Amino acid sequence: MMLTREIMAPLMFGGLVVFLLIGYPVAFSLAAVGLFFGFIGIEMGFFEVALLQALPERVFGIMSNDLLLAIPFFTFMGAILERCGLAEDLLEGTGQLFGPVRGGLAYAVILVGAVLGAITGTVAASVIAMGMISLPVMMRYGYNMRLATGVIAASGTITQLIPPSLVLVVLADQLGRSVGDMYAGAIGPSIVQVLLFCAYIAVLSWFRPEYMPALPVEARTLHGWPLIRRVLWGMIPSLVLIFLVLGTIIMGLATPTEGGAMGAVGAMVLAAMHKRLSWDLLSQSMSSTMRITAMVIFILIGSTVFGLVFRGVDGDLWVEHLLTGLPGGAVGFLIVVNLFVFFLAFFLDYFEIAFIIIPLLAPVATKLGIDLIWFGVLLGANMQTSFMHPPFGFALFYLRGIASKEVKSSDIYWGALPWVGLQLLLVAILIFWPGLVTGFLDAPSNVDPTKVEIQLEIEQQMDQDDVTRQNERDASGEKSDANDASNAIENAYKQPQK
């Protein structure tokens, strides 16, 4: 019986993998495996039915979680900005700005991808918008096809790491940490990721200049003040929206849900400024938001069912014993976990990885003394690859969907590989340089020693005042007693005379 109980957790995990390989929907696979092994566990006496009675409360807790409201807000914001014309203005202005430089269009795509990532939070919006606008231009001016498709997919995937990424919201929820801290911790890695991408373009332009020619003179139609006005017209509203969303959250002026709500309103204002706000736009955006939000909630409910039963058969202890015994301590744990997540990303998307794997890994990371904000940002950087590497990279699917027929699928897949390597390089940097994350979280101590001393003096003074008042009360009491005694003697003396 004990041997059977010990293998229940590995069997559950293996059963889940089988369901996923078959292609059954993840949300229902999680719930089906959880309930199946739950009934087996009850039948064999591993745990009681009362354990499953906690499921309705857990589902209600998910539906009433205010933090998860940020997901539909950010999704709606991204869907609006995808169609409002902001990406066109940003790409046209920055493309003209970097046009004289070899690889200028690639630099423009990377920088615009970072800006769109900071205001949309969704990969699909960035990849689709930039693919439709910049890919035909790159093809027209002789860019290498693999380079063009790779830089577009990678720059759209930056969205997953740059706040207000939906991935960071989900990771913060699963790790039990503040979304504001998770956003602050992701600032440094986001900047390094953009610099790595730009450095790759700079090196490649030196060794393979024919891959990325500069724009010809006749294509540089904007100069001087028209050029500056076009860049500012795209940048200033974007920076205002970034402050409304990110600035208020990181400064503690708004919750992630409130920041998402302001971002959604700001996105509609931008759409109105570009004369794109219409009922069709709102309807399409709301429909997309509804589908994504429903998918997330169902996956979360399924993972809750699976996680409850998995812990009921001591699956968390099995994972803990498996990972804490690795050589190398915390570094060995991080290397193995990131390799594991990287290979899972071939088959699962980031929502599924976050809801299934993170609750199992977080207790082990805590036991090893790993900062959970650093751990979450590290895994978020790793899960970027789920959008990029074949065969199921969603960014590649988005790009394939909007690219013309002359763009080969093999060029899209091969073009993504160098950028996956750069993303993994960022993961390695974060493992061996945690200060890149925690440096944005460290704050000076708010304890002032002088105030502590003053407080002690005040307490001593209060104690002295209490003693003084008590002495005064005692003295007045003794005086009152003396007066009473004197009156009694006087009355006794007068009594015989009467």
N, C-alpha and C positions, 0 to 999 in steps of 0.2 A: 504493500500500500504506500509506504514512504517513497519507494522507488518510482512508482507511478506519479505521485505528486511532484517529484523532482523534475520529471520530464514533461510536465504539463505546459510550463512556460515555453520551452523550446518548440514543442508541438504547436502551440498557438502561433508563435512567430512564423514557423514554417508554413502553417496553414494559410496565414495572411499572404505570404509571398506567393503561394500557389494561386490564390484567388486573383492577385494582382497580375501575375503572368498570364492567366487566362484572359484577362481584359475586362473582368467584371468591374463595375463602377466602384471607386475607392470607398465612398461613404457607406455603401451597402455591404461591401466586403468587410469593412471594419465591424459593423454592427452584427453581421451574420456570424463571423468567426467568434466574436465576443459572446453572443447569446448561445451559440452551439457549445462552446467549451464551458460556459457558465452552467448550462443544464447538466453537462457531464459532471462538473465539479460538485453540484448539489446532489446528484444521484450517488456519487461515490463518497459523499461526506466530507469533501475538502473545505467547503464553507456552506453557510446557511442561506436560505432563501432571503433572509433579511438584508443580505448584501445587495441583491438586485433591487430590493425595494427602495434603495437610494437613487435609482435612475431617474424617476420623475423629478425629484428635487434638483438633480444635476442638470437636467434638460431645462428646467425652469430657470436655474441659475445662468445658463448660457443665454437664454432668450432675454433675460433681464439685465445682462451685462452692458452697462453704458459705454464701456470702452469699445466694444465691438461695433457701436454705431458709427465710429470713425471710418469703418470699411466702406459702407455705402456712400458716405459723404466724399471720401477721397476718390472712389470709383466714379461717381457722378462728375466730380470736378475734372478728372482726366478725360472722361468721355466728351465733355463740353469742349475742353481745350484742344482735343484732337481735331475738332471740326471748325474752330472759331477763327482760323486764319493767323493765329499767333506764330505758329511754327514757320509759316511761309515768310512772314516778315523777318523773323530771327535768322532763318537760313539765308535769305536773299541778302540781308545787310551784312552778316558776318562773312558770307561767301565772297561778296565784293571786297570786304575789308582785307581778307587774307588771299585774295585772288592773285596778286603778283608773286606770292611765295609758292615754291614747288610743294605740292601737297596741301595747298591752301584750303581746298574744298573738304579734305579729310579733317583738318584742324577745325574747320567751321562745324562739321557734323558732330565732332566730339564735344565741342563747347556748347553747342545748341542742345545736344543730348543731355548734358549735365544740367543746363537751365531748365529744360522741359522736365527732367527728372525731379528737380526741386519744386516744381509747381503742379505736376500731374500725379506722381506716385505710382503710375501704372506703366508696365513695359509695353503693352499693346499699343497704347496711344503714341508713345515715342517712336517705336519702330515703324508703325504704319504711316505716321505723319512724315517722318524723315525719308522713309523709303519712297513714298509717292513723289516727294519734292526733289530730293537730291540725287536719287539713283539715275533718273534720265539725264540730269545735267552731267554727272560723272561719266556716264556712257558716251555722251555727246562729245566731251573733250578728251577722250582717250584714256581714261583711268583703267587700270587693270581690273578685270571683273571680280576676281576673288578679293582683291583689296577693297573695292567699293562695297560689295555685299557684306564683307566682314566688319568694316568700320561702322556701317549703318546698324547691323545687328548688335555689335558690342556697345555702341554709344546709346542705343535704346535700353540695353540691359543695365547700364549704370543706374537707371531709375530704381532698380531693386535695392541698391545700397544707399543711395542719396535720400535723406529725409525729404518729404514725408512718406517714405516707402511703406506699402501695406505689409511687407514682410516684417519690418521692424515693429509694427503695431502688433502683429500676431506673435512674434517672438517675445515681446515685452509681456503680453498677456500670459503666455505659456510659462515664462520664467518667473512671473510674479514680480516684475520690476517696472519702474516708471517709464512710460513712453518718452517723456521729455529727456530722461537720462539716456535712453537708448538712442534717441535722435542726436543728442550732444556727442555721444561716443562714436557715432558714425561719421561725424564731420571730417576728422582726420583721415580715416581710410578712404572716404569719397574723394578728397583732394588728391591723395596719393594715386588712386586708381586713374583719375583723369590725367595726372602727370605721366604715369606709366604709358597710357595710350598715346599721348602726344610724343613722348620720347621714342616710342616704337615707330611712329610716322617719321620723325626726324631722322632716325637711323636708316630706315628703309629708303627715304628720299635721297640719302647720300649714296647708298649702294645700288639702288634700283631707281634712278631718276625717271626712267621711261614709264614706271608704274603710275606716276602721279604728276603729270605736267602742270605747270602753272597756267592760269587762264590767259588766253590770248588777249592782246590789247583791245581788240574790237568787242570782246565780251565784257570788258570792265566799263559798264555804262554809267556807273555812279562815281562821282568824284566830289571832293570838298564837302560843302555844307549839304547837298542832297544825300550823300553817303552817311554823314554823321546823323542827320535827321532820321534816316531809315533805321539805323542801328539803335538810336535812342527810342524810337517809336516801338521797337520790339522789346528793348531791355527794361525801360523804366516801369511799364505796367507789370512786367514779370517780377522785378525786384519788389515792387509794392505787394504783389500777391504772395511772394515768398515770405516777406515779413509778416503779413497777416496770418499765414499758416504756421511757419516754423518759428519766427521770432516770438510770437505770443506764447507758443507752447514751451519753448526752451526757457524763456524768461519767467515762466510760471503764471503768466497773465491769463491763460486759457487752457482748458483741458484739451486732449486730442480730439474729442468729439466736437467741442466748440470751435477749435481751429479748423477742423474739417468742414463744419457748417459755414464758417466765414470764407473758406476757400471755394466752396460750391457757389456761394453768392458772388464772390469775386470773379469766378470763371464766367458766370452769366453776364456780369458787367463787361468783361473783356469781349465776350461774344457780341454784346450790343455795340461796343465801341468799334468793332470790325464789321458791323452791320450783318452779322451772321445769326443773330438770335431769332429763332423762329419756333413754331410749334413742332415742326418735324424734327428739328434738332433736339428739342427737349424730350420728345417722345422716344427717339432712338437712344438718347442718353439714359433715360429712365429705364427703358427695356434692358439695356446692357447692364445697368447697375443692379436691377432685380435678379438677373440670371447669375451674375457673379456672387452677389450676396447670398442667394439661396444655396449655391454650391458650397460656399464657405461654411454656412451654418450646418448643412447636412454632414459635411466632412467632420466638423467639430462634434456634432452629436454622435456620429459613428465612432470617432476616436474616444469619446467619453465612455461609451459602452465597452469598447475593447480594453481601454485602460483600467476600468473598474474591475473587470474579470481578471485581467493580467496581474494586477496587484493582489487579487484575491487568492491566486495560486502562487504567490511569492515571486512573480516575474520580475519585480523591481529588485529583489534581493539577488536573483540570478544574474541580471544585467550588472548590478553593482559588483558582485564577486568576479564577474567576467572581465570587467574593465579596470577595477582597482588593482588587480594582480598583474597588470601589464608592466614590462620593464620601462624604466625611464621616468616613472612618476607622472607628474602633471603633463610634462612635455610629451611623453610617450602616449598618454591618454589623448591629448589633443591631436597628435599626428594620426593615430588609429581612427579616432572619431571622424576627422575630416576626410580621410580616405574612404571611410564607410559612407559618409554623406555624399561624397563626390560620386561614388558608384550608384548609390540610390537615385541620384539625380538623373541617371540615364532613363529611369522608368517612372519616377514620381515627380510631381511638380512641388513647388516650395510650400504651398499650403499643406499638402499631404505629409511632407517631411516634417514640417513644424508641429503638426498636430499628433503625429504618430511617434516620432523619435525624440523630440525635445523633452517631453515629460519623463522619458526614461533616462535621459542623459543628465538632466539638471541636478538630481540628488547626488549623482556620482561627482559631478563637477564641484558642487558645494562641499562634499566631504574631502576633496583634494585641495580645497582652499582656493579655487579658481573664481575670480570675480565674474558674476553672471552677466554683467553688462558687456564685458570684454568677450565672454563666451558667446553671447548672443550676436554681437556684431561680427565676430569671427565666422560663425555659422552662416550669417546673412551674406557675407562676402563669398563664402563657399557655394551657397545655394544660387548665386548668380549663374553658375555654370549649368544649372538645370534648364536655363533658357537658351544655352548656346551650343552644347555638344550634341552631336547626332546620337541616336536617330530621332529623338522626341523633343528636341529643343524648340520651345514655342516661338522664340524670336525668329528662328529659321522658317517656321511655318507661316508666321505673319509676313515675313519678307517674300516667301514663295507666293503667297496669295496675291500680293500687289505688284510683283515684278512682271515684266513683259516676258513673252514666250522665248525671246532670244537669250534670256538669262537661264543658264543650265542649273539644275538642282545640285549637280556635283560641284559647281563653282561656289554655290552658297555654303555647302557643307565643308569643303576644303578651306574656304575663306574664313570660316569661323575658328579653325583650330589654333592659329597663333594668338587669338584674343582669349581663348580659353586658357592658354598657357600664361598669359599676363594676369588673368584673374587668379590662377593658382599661385602665381608669384606674390600677389597681394596677400593671399592666405598665409604663405610662409613668412612674409614680413610681419604680419600681425601676431603670429605665434611667438616669434623671437623678439618682438618689440611691442609689448602690451601697452606701453606708455602712449602709443599712437591713439589708443582708445581712452585709456584711463586718464591721460593728461588733460582731457577736456572735462573730466568729472571732478578732479581734485580741487577742493575749495579750502581756503584758509579757515582755521578754527575760529569759531565765533565766541569762544570763551575768553574773557578779559580777566587776567589775574587780579588787576586792581579792583575790579568790581566784586570779586570774591572776597578780598580783604575788607572792602567797605561793608559788604553784607555781614561779615563776621563782626565788625565793629558795631553795626546797627543792632545785631542780635545781642551782643554783650551789653550795649546800652539799654536795650529793652529788658534784658534780665536784671540789670542794675535798677532800672525804674520799678520793676516788679518787686524787687526786694525792698526798695524804699517805701513803696505804697504799702507793702505788707507790714513793715515796721510802724508806719504811721497808723495803720489800722490796729495793730497790736497796742501801740501807745494810747490811742484813743480808747481802746477797750479797757486797758488798765486804769485809765483815768476815770472812765465811767464806773468801773467796779469800785474804785476808791470813793467816788462820790456816793454810790449806793451804800457802801459800808458806813460812811460818815452820817448819812441820813438815818440809817438804822440805829446807830448809837445814840444819835440825838433824840430820836423818837423813844428809844428805850429809857433814856434819862428823864424825858418829860412824863412818861407814863405814871410813875409813882406819885408825882406831885398832883396829878389829877385824881 
